[in-house]
Amino acid sequence: MLADYGRAFNAKDLDRLAAFYHLDVTVSEGGGSNPWWADYRDRHLGPELQAFTNLKFGHIKIVVRMIGLDAAYVTGEYLLDATTDREVKSGGLAPYGMIREGGQWKIRHSHTWAKRRT
């Protein structure tokens, strides 16, 4: 699922990305928080993706911990390289609270934060 997410992210395809998020997702990153998908899409992710060129995004070191049949806690790291008005080389921790809804896994909570890349 996170590999498919990365492909949609790299394609800057907000419609495909929407399929990965629960409508009531909470997203915290960069010191801010968005309380649902439309807010995150319109006030953070959409403008950010528009600003990026030469985008390369993905996850590594993914660990899935099941919490019952329809919930999971997923941890990993993300890597992001892009160009805006400057070169961006970012990465960090990426824990996700996931739920299965209608047979599909959705991100219900995301709280990513950057760390120094070496």
KOLDOKOL-739643 format. One record per residue: residue number from 1; residue in three letters; x, y, z of N, C-alpha, C in turn. Coordinates in steps of 0.2 Angstrom, whole numbers, plus 5000, padded with zeros to 4 digits. Example, Ala and Ser with C-alpha at 12.3 -4.5 7.8 and 13.67 -1.06 7.14 Angstrom:
KOLDOKOL-739643
[1,"Ala",[5066,4972,5039],[5062,4978,5039],[5066,4984,5039]]
[2,"Ser",[5064,4989,5035],[5068,4995,5036],[5064,5000,5039]]
//
This chain:
KOLDOKOL-739643
[1,"Met",[5004,4994,5000],[5000,5000,5000],[5004,5006,5000]]
[2,"Leu",[5010,5006,5004],[5014,5012,5004],[5018,5013,4998]]
[3,"Ala",[5019,5008,4995],[5023,5008,4988],[5018,5012,4983]]
[4,"Asp",[5012,5010,4983],[5007,5013,4979],[5006,5020,4981]]
[5,"Tyr",[5006,5022,4987],[5005,5028,4990],[5011,5033,4987]]
[6,"Gly",[5017,5030,4987],[5023,5033,4985],[5022,5035,4977]]
[7,"Arg",[5020,5030,4973],[5019,5032,4966],[5014,5037,4965]]
[8,"Ala",[5008,5037,4969],[5004,5043,4968],[5006,5049,4970]]
[9,"Phe",[5010,5049,4975],[5014,5055,4978],[5019,5058,4973]]
[10,"Asn",[5023,5054,4970],[5028,5056,4965],[5024,5058,4958]]
[11,"Ala",[5018,5056,4957],[5014,5058,4951],[5011,5064,4953]]
[12,"Lys",[5011,5067,4959],[5007,5073,4962],[5000,5072,4960]]
[13,"Asp",[4997,5066,4961],[4990,5065,4959],[4986,5065,4965]]
[14,"Leu",[4983,5070,4967],[4979,5071,4973],[4972,5067,4973]]
[15,"Asp",[4970,5065,4967],[4964,5061,4967],[4966,5054,4969]]
[16,"Arg",[4972,5051,4966],[4974,5045,4968],[4976,5045,4976]]
[17,"Leu",[4979,5050,4978],[4981,5050,4985],[4975,5050,4990]]
[18,"Ala",[4969,5053,4988],[4963,5053,4992],[4961,5046,4994]]
[19,"Ala",[4962,5042,4989],[4960,5035,4991],[4964,5032,4996]]
[20,"Phe",[4969,5034,4998],[4973,5032,5004],[4971,5035,5011]]
[21,"Tyr",[4967,5040,5011],[4966,5043,5017],[4959,5043,5019]]
[22,"His",[4957,5042,5025],[4951,5042,5028],[4948,5049,5028]]
[23,"Leu",[4942,5051,5026],[4940,5057,5026],[4941,5061,5032]]
[24,"Asp",[4941,5058,5038],[4942,5061,5044],[4949,5060,5047]]
[25,"Val",[4954,5060,5042],[4961,5059,5044],[4963,5065,5048]]
[26,"Thr",[4968,5064,5053],[4971,5069,5056],[4979,5068,5054]]
[27,"Val",[4981,5074,5051],[4988,5074,5049],[4992,5079,5053]]
[28,"Ser",[4998,5077,5056],[5002,5082,5059],[5009,5081,5056]]
[29,"Glu",[5012,5087,5054],[5018,5087,5051],[5021,5094,5051]]
[30,"Gly",[5027,5095,5051],[5030,5102,5051],[5028,5106,5056]]
[31,"Gly",[5026,5104,5062],[5023,5108,5067],[5016,5110,5067]]
[32,"Gly",[5013,5108,5061],[5006,5110,5061],[5002,5104,5060]]
[33,"Ser",[4995,5105,5060],[4990,5099,5060],[4984,5101,5056]]
[34,"Asn",[4982,5096,5052],[4976,5097,5048],[4971,5091,5050]]
[35,"Pro",[4965,5094,5052],[4960,5089,5055],[4956,5085,5050]]
[36,"Trp",[4956,5085,5044],[4953,5080,5039],[4956,5081,5033]]
[37,"Trp",[4954,5076,5028],[4958,5075,5022],[4957,5082,5017]]
[38,"Ala",[4951,5085,5017],[4951,5091,5012],[4955,5096,5015]]
[39,"Asp",[4956,5097,5021],[4960,5103,5024],[4967,5101,5023]]
[40,"Tyr",[4969,5095,5024],[4976,5093,5022],[4978,5094,5015]]
[41,"Arg",[4973,5092,5010],[4974,5092,5003],[4974,5100,5001]]
[42,"Asp",[4970,5104,5003],[4969,5111,5001],[4974,5115,5004]]
[43,"Arg",[4976,5114,5010],[4980,5119,5014],[4987,5117,5015]]
[44,"His",[4989,5111,5013],[4996,5108,5014],[4998,5104,5008]]
[45,"Leu",[4996,5098,5007],[4998,5094,5002],[4998,5096,4995]]
[46,"Gly",[4992,5099,4993],[4991,5101,4987],[4996,5107,4985]]
[47,"Pro",[4996,5112,4989],[5001,5117,4987],[5008,5115,4987]]
[48,"Glu",[5010,5111,4992],[5017,5108,4992],[5019,5104,4986]]
[49,"Leu",[5014,5100,4984],[5015,5096,4978],[5016,5100,4972]]
[50,"Gln",[5012,5105,4971],[5013,5110,4966],[5019,5113,4965]]
[51,"Ala",[5022,5115,4971],[5029,5118,4971],[5034,5114,4970]]
[52,"Phe",[5034,5107,4970],[5039,5103,4969],[5040,5101,4962]]
[53,"Thr",[5047,5101,4960],[5049,5098,4953],[5054,5093,4955]]
[54,"Asn",[5055,5088,4950],[5060,5083,4951],[5059,5079,4958]]
[55,"Leu",[5053,5078,4959],[5051,5074,4965],[5052,5067,4965]]
[56,"Lys",[5055,5065,4971],[5056,5058,4972],[5055,5057,4980]]
[57,"Phe",[5050,5052,4981],[5047,5051,4988],[5046,5044,4988]]
[58,"Gly",[5047,5041,4994],[5046,5034,4996],[5047,5033,5003]]
[59,"His",[5045,5027,5005],[5046,5024,5012],[5051,5019,5012]]
[60,"Ile",[5054,5018,5018],[5059,5013,5019],[5058,5010,5027]]
[61,"Lys",[5061,5005,5028],[5060,5002,5035],[5053,5002,5038]]
[62,"Ile",[5049,4999,5034],[5042,4999,5036],[5041,4993,5041]]
[63,"Val",[5037,4994,5046],[5035,4989,5051],[5028,4989,5052]]
[64,"Val",[5024,4984,5051],[5017,4984,5052],[5015,4980,5059]]
[65,"Arg",[5011,4983,5063],[5009,4980,5069],[5001,4980,5069]]
[66,"Met",[4999,4974,5069],[4991,4974,5068],[4988,4975,5075]]
[67,"Ile",[4983,4978,5075],[4979,4980,5081],[4972,4977,5080]]
[68,"Gly",[4971,4971,5080],[4964,4968,5078],[4964,4966,5071]]
[69,"Leu",[4959,4965,5068],[4958,4963,5061],[4958,4969,5056]]
[70,"Asp",[4955,4975,5059],[4954,4981,5055],[4958,4987,5057]]
[71,"Ala",[4963,4986,5060],[4967,4992,5062],[4975,4990,5063]]
[72,"Ala",[4979,4994,5061],[4986,4993,5061],[4990,5000,5063]]
[73,"Tyr",[4995,4999,5066],[5000,5004,5067],[5006,5003,5063]]
[74,"Val",[5008,5007,5058],[5013,5006,5054],[5018,5011,5055]]
[75,"Thr",[5025,5009,5056],[5030,5014,5056],[5035,5013,5051]]
[76,"Gly",[5039,5018,5049],[5044,5018,5044],[5047,5025,5044]]
[77,"Glu",[5051,5025,5039],[5054,5032,5037],[5052,5034,5030]]
[78,"Tyr",[5052,5040,5029],[5051,5043,5022],[5057,5046,5020]]
[79,"Leu",[5058,5046,5013],[5063,5050,5010],[5060,5055,5005]]
[80,"Leu",[5062,5061,5004],[5059,5065,5000],[5065,5070,4997]]
[81,"Asp",[5066,5070,4990],[5070,5074,4987],[5066,5078,4982]]
[82,"Ala",[5067,5084,4981],[5063,5088,4976],[5067,5095,4975]]
[83,"Thr",[5064,5099,4971],[5067,5106,4970],[5061,5110,4970]]
[84,"Thr",[5062,5116,4974],[5057,5121,4974],[5061,5127,4972]]
[85,"Asp",[5061,5132,4976],[5066,5138,4975],[5073,5136,4977]]
[86,"Arg",[5073,5130,4980],[5080,5127,4982],[5079,5120,4982]]
[87,"Glu",[5085,5116,4983],[5085,5109,4983],[5083,5107,4990]]
[88,"Val",[5078,5102,4990],[5075,5099,4996],[5078,5092,4997]]
[89,"Lys",[5081,5090,5002],[5083,5083,5004],[5080,5082,5011]]
[90,"Ser",[5074,5079,5011],[5071,5078,5018],[5070,5071,5019]]
[91,"Gly",[5069,5069,5025],[5067,5063,5027],[5065,5063,5034]]
[92,"Gly",[5062,5057,5037],[5061,5057,5044],[5056,5051,5045]]
[93,"Leu",[5054,5052,5051],[5049,5046,5054],[5042,5047,5051]]
[94,"Ala",[5039,5041,5050],[5033,5041,5047],[5028,5036,5050]]
[95,"Pro",[5025,5037,5056],[5021,5033,5059],[5013,5034,5056]]
[96,"Tyr",[5010,5029,5055],[5003,5029,5053],[4998,5025,5057]]
[97,"Gly",[4993,5028,5059],[4987,5024,5061],[4983,5022,5055]]
[98,"Met",[4982,5016,5054],[4978,5013,5048],[4972,5009,5051]]
[99,"Ile",[4966,5010,5047],[4960,5006,5048],[4958,5003,5041]]
[100,"Arg",[4955,4997,5041],[4952,4994,5035],[4945,4996,5035]]
[101,"Glu",[4943,4999,5029],[4936,5001,5029],[4934,4999,5022]]
[102,"Gly",[4929,4995,5021],[4926,4993,5015],[4931,4988,5011]]
[103,"Gly",[4936,4985,5015],[4941,4981,5012],[4947,4984,5010]]
[104,"Gln",[4947,4991,5011],[4953,4995,5009],[4956,4998,5015]]
[105,"Trp",[4963,4998,5016],[4967,5001,5021],[4967,5009,5020]]
[106,"Lys",[4965,5012,5025],[4965,5020,5025],[4970,5023,5030]]
[107,"Ile",[4973,5028,5029],[4977,5032,5034],[4972,5036,5038]]
[108,"Arg",[4971,5034,5044],[4967,5038,5049],[4971,5043,5053]]
[109,"His",[4977,5042,5054],[4981,5047,5058],[4988,5046,5055]]
[110,"Ser",[4991,5052,5054],[4998,5052,5051],[5002,5058,5055]]
[111,"His",[5008,5056,5058],[5011,5061,5061],[5019,5060,5060]]
[112,"Thr",[5021,5064,5054],[5027,5063,5052],[5032,5069,5054]]
[113,"Trp",[5038,5068,5055],[5042,5073,5057],[5049,5072,5054]]
[114,"Ala",[5052,5077,5052],[5059,5077,5048],[5065,5075,5053]]
[115,"Lys",[5070,5072,5051],[5076,5072,5055],[5082,5073,5050]]
[116,"Arg",[5087,5074,5053],[5093,5076,5048],[5095,5070,5044]]
[117,"Arg",[5096,5071,5038],[5098,5065,5033],[5106,5065,5033]]
[118,"Thr",[5109,5059,5033],[5116,5059,5033],[5118,5056,5026]]
//
